[in-house]
Amino acid sequence: VEAIPTFLEKLQVIQCMDVAEQSLTALEMLSKKHHKSILHAKGVPACLMYLDFFSMSAQVKALTVTANSCQGLQAEEFVLVQEAIPIISSRLKSDDKKSVDLACQALSRLADSYKLDKERLAEIGKPEVLENLQELLQKPTVSPNTFTTCLHILVILTSNTPTTSLRLLKQDMGGTLKKLLVVPAFPENLPSSSKSLNQGLDADMVELIPRSPQELYEMV
């Protein structure tokens, strides 16, 4: 634990990329049990400071440290992660699936930590964060767990902050949810017994997209 500040210093003043990435490896291991020590040493912004310059495997380690450090936060600890939120949010648009999963996990832990704090929820749910979450829901490559986590974040952000709900409505979140719940049901896909009953109503016919109970719970 005493070595945490030294490892973090290697990330902020990079003299050798290999040494910096080795520091991330050590911090990733330490974050499993000592994430609070990393958090209080301002480890989250330090890990993300030069994120784009690291190899993809090192980026994943930096995001793992971040996600671990975002769990169970107290009110006074928000300032230690606040400036990192835009960077975390930007990773939701990454082509690397693991990076997306970890960024979503980090935001979920932040939202859970402050689910009763309207002011901090509003800080988490900035327009660009909401846009990235909404786009992520519509990605065909998103994993089922991350899809559900993304919905969970949006539920928390909208439950206690009316301005966030209004912003999502303006972003056509209703249309997004409709696309995620139903698809047009074409007559050729219906049983013959149904075709005769639904002639002339083709434009209004839809069928539910199969979803897990947890996914449906979060959507509703």
N, C-alpha and C positions, 0 to 999 in steps of 0.2 A: 504493500500500500504506500510505503514511503517513497517508492520509485515513481508513482503516478505523475507528480509534477515534472520530473525529468523526461518521462515519455511524452508528455504533452508539449514540452518545450521543443522536442525534436520535430513536432508537427507544425509548429508555428515559425520556426526558423530552420527551414530545410536546407541543409548543406549537402546531404546525400539522400537520394530518394530511397535507396535500399534500407538505410537506417530508419527513415521515417516510416516505411512500411513494416519494418520489424517492430517498431514501437506500437503501431496499430494492432499487430498480432498480439502483443503482450497486453495491450489495453482491452482487446476483445475478451481475452481470457479473464482478466481482472474484473471486467464489467458484470460477469455472471454473479459475483458475490459482493463486489465493492463498487457498485454503480453510483451509490451516493457520494463516495469519496471522489469519483471522477466528476460527477455533476458539480460538486462544490468547488472543485479545482478549475471550474469553467471548461470542462472537458468537451462538452457538446459543440460549442462554436470552434474549439481548437481542432476537433476531428473533422469538421466540415469545411474548414477554412480553405484548404487547397484540394478539395474533393475531386475536382475535374482533372487534376494533374496525376492522380494515382491510377494504378492499374485497376481493372474491374474487380479483381479479387480483393484488393485493398479498399476499394470503395465500399464493397459489401461489409468488410470488417468495420469501417468507420460508421456505417449505418447501423450495424449491429450494436456497437457501443452506444450510439445515439438512442436507439429503441430501448435498450436496457436502462439507460439513464432517464428515460421519460416516464417510468412507472412509479406510481404512488407519490406523486409530487405534492408538496405542501404549498399553501398560498404564497409564501415568501420565496419559494424556489422558482416561480414562473420567470423571473428576470434572467435566470440562468439558461433558459431555453428559448426565450422569446425571439431573439434575433436569428435563431436557426430555423424558425418555422418556414420562411419562404424557400430556404434551400431544401428542407425536407419535402415540402410540397412539390418543388420542381422535379424531384425524383419519381413522382407518380407518373411522369411522362416518359420515363426511361424505357429503353428497349430491353433492358436487362430485367427479367422477371423477378429475380431475388431482390434487386434494389427496390422495385415497386412494392414487393411484399413487406419489406422492412420499413419503408417510408410510411406505408399505410398503418403498420403496427405502431410506429412511433406516434403518429397523429391520433390513433385510437387510444393509446395510453395517456396522451395529453388530454384528450376529451374526457376520458373517464376520471382523470385526476381532478378536473375542474367542472364536472357535470352540474354542480349546483352554484357555480360562480358565473353569473351572467356577463360580467365585465371581461373576464379572461376568455370565456367562450367566444365572445365577439372578437377578441384579438386573434384567437385561433382560426375562426371562420371568416377570414378576409376573402374578398372577391376572388382572388387568384386561386386560393385554396379550394373554394367551392367549385370553381370552374374545373380544376384538375380532378377533383373527386367525381364530378358529374361525367367528365370525359372517360375516366377510368371505368365507371360502371358499364360503359358501352363498348369497351374493348373486348373483342372476341377471345383474346389471349389471357384475360384475367383469370386467376385461379378461383375456385369456388370459395375458399376460405377468405381470400382477400376481397372478393366481391361482397361477402357478408360483412366483413370488417368495415369496408367502405360505407355500406348502408348504415351500419351501427354508428359511425362517426357522424353522418348526416342527421341521424335521428337525435343524437345528443345535442348537436349544434343548433338544431331547430326547436328542440323542446323548450328551451329556456330563453331563447333570443328571437323575438318576433321579427326584428330587422333582418336576421339571417333567413328566416322563412320567406319573407317578402322578396328578398334578393333571389332566392332559388325559384320562386314563382315567376319572376321576371326573366329568369334564365330558362324558362320552359321545363322545369323539373317535372311537371305533370306529364308533359309529352314524353320525357325520358322514361318515366315509370311505366307509362302505357306501353312503350316499345319493349320494356323488359318483362311485362306481364302477359301481353297478348300479341298474336299475329293474325293477319287475315286468314279466314278459313274458306278456301276455295271449294266450290261444289264438288269438283272431281275428287277431293280428299275426304268427302263425307260419305257415310253409308247411304245406300240407295233409298232407304226408308226416310232419311232426313231430307233428301233432295226435293222431294215433292212438297214437303211441308215448308221449305224455305225458299221456294222460287220467288223471285222478285225482291228478296231481302239480302242479296249477295253483298251489297255494299256495307251492311251492318253486321255481317257474320264474322265472328272472331273465335279463336280458340286459345286457351290458356297455354303459356309456355311452361313446361315442367320445371318446378322450383322446389327446393328443399323447404321443410317447415320453417327453419330458421330464416331463410331468405324471405319467405312470404311474411313472416312476423315483422321483420325489420322494414319491409316495404309498406305494410299496412299501418 
